[in-house]
Amino acid sequence: MMTGKAGGQDERKERLAQALRDNLRRRKTQARESKEVETPQRPDDARG
């Protein structure tokens, strides 16, 4: 009887860990993209 509960908790933990990893990756890529977008625009703005 206890194996079902423990298995479900392990599954949930694995899903949560995977979701956290995906979120971290998304945040990193978004941060990189936003930096890449901002960097080339700054010299153009300065030139006028």
N, C-alpha and C positions, 0 to 999 in steps of 0.2 A: 504493500500500500504506500509506503514512504518513497519508493523509487519514482513513482509518477510525479509527486510533488517536487522532489529534488531535481528530476530531469527537467521539469518545466522551469524551475528557477535558473538552472544552468543555461537553458535555451534563452531565457529572457536576458540573462547577464551577457551572453554572447551577442545577442541582438543589440543590446544597449552599447556594448563595447564597439561593435561594428558601426553603429550609428554615430558614436562620438568620433571615431576615426574618420568617417566620411565627412562629418561636419568640419573637423579640423582641416582636412584636405581642401574642402571647399573654401574655407576662410583663407587659407594660405594662397590658393590660386586667385581668389578675388582680390586679396591684398596686392599680390604681384601684378595683376592686370590693372588695378587702379593706379599703381605706381607707374607702370609703363605708359598709361594713358596721360597721366599728369606731367611726367618728365618732358616729353617732346613739346607740350603746349607752352611751358613756361618761357623758353627762349623766344618763341614766336610772339607771345604777348609782350615781352620786353622790347622786341624790335618795333612793335607797333605796326 
